[in-house]
């Protein structure tokens, strides 16, 4: 059982930053479809270790989500 867990971790694929690979210069706060992919079902922002984004783009993503929430494009929390 313990060996199975170690094997799963060993062969886990490395996450990569989607924004770096697509050479995205700006994460638009009006792109709600993209931003919703980085939120939990409760409306919380997913951390880097789950999404695989780099630090630079995680900061930009967080800023875009907060902007979208402030102008009511995204809800602060889901019901």
MODELLER restraints for C-alpha pairs under 7 A, 6 or more apart:
rsr = mdl.restraints
at = mdl.atoms
rsr.add(forms.Gaussian(group=physical.xy_distance, feature=features.Distance(at['CA:15:A'], at['CA:52:A']), mean=4.77, stdev=0.5))
rsr.add(forms.Gaussian(group=physical.xy_distance, feature=features.Distance(at['CA:16:A'], at['CA:52:A']), mean=5.18, stdev=0.5))
rsr.add(forms.Gaussian(group=physical.xy_distance, feature=features.Distance(at['CA:16:A'], at['CA:53:A']), mean=6.33, stdev=0.5))
rsr.add(forms.Gaussian(group=physical.xy_distance, feature=features.Distance(at['CA:17:A'], at['CA:52:A']), mean=5.46, stdev=0.5))
rsr.add(forms.Gaussian(group=physical.xy_distance, feature=features.Distance(at['CA:17:A'], at['CA:53:A']), mean=4.09, stdev=0.5))
rsr.add(forms.Gaussian(group=physical.xy_distance, feature=features.Distance(at['CA:17:A'], at['CA:54:A']), mean=5.58, stdev=0.5))
rsr.add(forms.Gaussian(group=physical.xy_distance, feature=features.Distance(at['CA:18:A'], at['CA:53:A']), mean=6.60, stdev=0.5))
rsr.add(forms.Gaussian(group=physical.xy_distance, feature=features.Distance(at['CA:19:A'], at['CA:57:A']), mean=6.95, stdev=0.5))
rsr.add(forms.Gaussian(group=physical.xy_distance, feature=features.Distance(at['CA:27:A'], at['CA:60:A']), mean=6.58, stdev=0.5))
rsr.add(forms.Gaussian(group=physical.xy_distance, feature=features.Distance(at['CA:27:A'], at['CA:61:A']), mean=6.42, stdev=0.5))
rsr.add(forms.Gaussian(group=physical.xy_distance, feature=features.Distance(at['CA:27:A'], at['CA:64:A']), mean=6.69, stdev=0.5))
rsr.add(forms.Gaussian(group=physical.xy_distance, feature=features.Distance(at['CA:28:A'], at['CA:64:A']), mean=6.47, stdev=0.5))
rsr.add(forms.Gaussian(group=physical.xy_distance, feature=features.Distance(at['CA:29:A'], at['CA:64:A']), mean=4.46, stdev=0.5))
rsr.add(forms.Gaussian(group=physical.xy_distance, feature=features.Distance(at['CA:29:A'], at['CA:65:A']), mean=6.29, stdev=0.5))
rsr.add(forms.Gaussian(group=physical.xy_distance, feature=features.Distance(at['CA:29:A'], at['CA:67:A']), mean=6.35, stdev=0.5))
rsr.add(forms.Gaussian(group=physical.xy_distance, feature=features.Distance(at['CA:29:A'], at['CA:68:A']), mean=5.43, stdev=0.5))
rsr.add(forms.Gaussian(group=physical.xy_distance, feature=features.Distance(at['CA:30:A'], at['CA:68:A']), mean=6.70, stdev=0.5))
rsr.add(forms.Gaussian(group=physical.xy_distance, feature=features.Distance(at['CA:35:A'], at['CA:65:A']), mean=6.47, stdev=0.5))
rsr.add(forms.Gaussian(group=physical.xy_distance, feature=features.Distance(at['CA:38:A'], at['CA:45:A']), mean=6.04, stdev=0.5))
rsr.add(forms.Gaussian(group=physical.xy_distance, feature=features.Distance(at['CA:38:A'], at['CA:46:A']), mean=5.55, stdev=0.5))
rsr.add(forms.Gaussian(group=physical.xy_distance, feature=features.Distance(at['CA:39:A'], at['CA:45:A']), mean=4.62, stdev=0.5))
rsr.add(forms.Gaussian(group=physical.xy_distance, feature=features.Distance(at['CA:39:A'], at['CA:46:A']), mean=5.50, stdev=0.5))
rsr.add(forms.Gaussian(group=physical.xy_distance, feature=features.Distance(at['CA:40:A'], at['CA:46:A']), mean=6.36, stdev=0.5))
rsr.add(forms.Gaussian(group=physical.xy_distance, feature=features.Distance(at['CA:41:A'], at['CA:78:A']), mean=6.79, stdev=0.5))
rsr.add(forms.Gaussian(group=physical.xy_distance, feature=features.Distance(at['CA:42:A'], at['CA:77:A']), mean=5.86, stdev=0.5))
rsr.add(forms.Gaussian(group=physical.xy_distance, feature=features.Distance(at['CA:42:A'], at['CA:78:A']), mean=5.07, stdev=0.5))
rsr.add(forms.Gaussian(group=physical.xy_distance, feature=features.Distance(at['CA:43:A'], at['CA:76:A']), mean=6.36, stdev=0.5))
rsr.add(forms.Gaussian(group=physical.xy_distance, feature=features.Distance(at['CA:43:A'], at['CA:77:A']), mean=4.70, stdev=0.5))
rsr.add(forms.Gaussian(group=physical.xy_distance, feature=features.Distance(at['CA:43:A'], at['CA:78:A']), mean=5.50, stdev=0.5))
rsr.add(forms.Gaussian(group=physical.xy_distance, feature=features.Distance(at['CA:48:A'], at['CA:58:A']), mean=6.70, stdev=0.5))
rsr.add(forms.Gaussian(group=physical.xy_distance, feature=features.Distance(at['CA:68:A'], at['CA:74:A']), mean=5.52, stdev=0.5))
rsr.add(forms.Gaussian(group=physical.xy_distance, feature=features.Distance(at['CA:69:A'], at['CA:75:A']), mean=5.86, stdev=0.5))
rsr.add(forms.Gaussian(group=physical.xy_distance, feature=features.Distance(at['CA:69:A'], at['CA:76:A']), mean=6.01, stdev=0.5))
